[in-house]
């Protein structure tokens, strides 16, 4: 909807809408008696009688009895999210760039990007069910062929598509 808006106005409108939703959510969470009840119940379920106030710190969590295990899990989650965000941002930026360089308008590239993301989600779900079953090797082999074909330079692709 905002792809035709020039300059920074589109981004400002988008972040303005996000700010409004965040503010509404914060006010709701802060003033709702239902959420206050949830918070009180959660506090009642936490036993702090065996914990000294000074013993709870990030240093003690990572150097305590299970510190190496917690540090390993923390590092694994950190690496996963850094890698995932790099991939997601690269795909999101490059996809629109590639589609606009192929002749699509900004609005078309954005719309096609949404459609391609839905298709990617569906094919990922299909692949996940195949990868967990007895057809795993066939699915991986087809994936290898598709990926190899995607990396090949096809000099006569226009002629093939025209057929």
HELIX and SHEET records of a PDB file:
HELIX    1   1 UNK A    9  UNK A   31  1                                  23    
HELIX    2   2 UNK A   33  UNK A   45  1                                  13    
HELIX    3   3 UNK A   53  UNK A   55  5                                   3    
HELIX    4   4 UNK A   58  UNK A   63  1                                   6    
HELIX    5   5 UNK A   67  UNK A  101  1                                  35    
HELIX    6   6 UNK A  106  UNK A  131  1                                  26    
HELIX    7   7 UNK A  136  UNK A  151  1                                  16    
HELIX    8   8 UNK A  157  UNK A  162  1                                   6    
END                                                                             
